[in-house]
Amino acid sequence: EDQVTQSPEALRLQEGESSSLNCSYTVSGLRGLFWYRQDPGKGPEFLFTLYSAGEEKEKERLKATLTKKESFLHITAPKPEDSATYLCAVQPPPSNDYKLSFGAGTTVTVRA
Amino acid sequence: DAGITQSPRHKVTETGTPVTLRCHQTENHRYMYWYRQDPGHGLRLIHYSYGVKDTDKGEVSDGYSVSRSKTEDFLLTLESATSSQTSVYFCAISESGLYTDTQYFGPGTRLTVL
């Protein structure tokens, strides 16, 4: 069974204090790794898709990277509006469906 | 929310009663999914659909059924609700036929079974 583990479970940052979130996975032959942001009471919002080791994607203060066993979401100089739960999901090797396996998420709180 | 609506947004029901949740999309995407989200478990797939009248089970399908009679609508039914089905339910959609595919999520339905 595919395993997706996110760490830490919670992260409290001061505004401007950069940090990284980790997503490790056991699936081999990864088709894609996805990052989502989820605000309280709302559905997950798509951020990035990474397809191969070495790939990087950026959006504002967020940067996602991928290796063969894990992905990192780097938050540079965070602001209070970056407070959210960040979810990681993996898509296993080719099949006739597009099912995702999700991690439990990292809840980020940024204090002003 | 990528043209996805869910109804109702909140529902409280009693154990043993049937419940139907609706997901409606305006994107004409082929694939639709139902997930539940519980603390400590992340999002878990209940059922998914890869076309009208084409559905399959996910990892936590026991106690749930689905139907899709039109491209835009995907219904999730709890035939006889139990307290363990208290959760937040999310619908997602994705386009078809690609190497990898991004799923876009609706706003969710919070269901409480007393």
Interface residues (C-beta under 8 A of the other chain):
Chain A: V4 R31 G32 F34 Y36 G41 K42 G43 P44 E45 F46 T49 Y51 L87 A89 Q91 P94 N96 D97 Y98 K99 L100 F102 G103 A104 G105
Chain B: D1 I4 Y31 G40 H41 G42 L43 R44 L45 Y48 Y50 D56 G58 F90 S94 Y99 T100 D101 T102 Q103 Y104 F105 G106 P107 G108
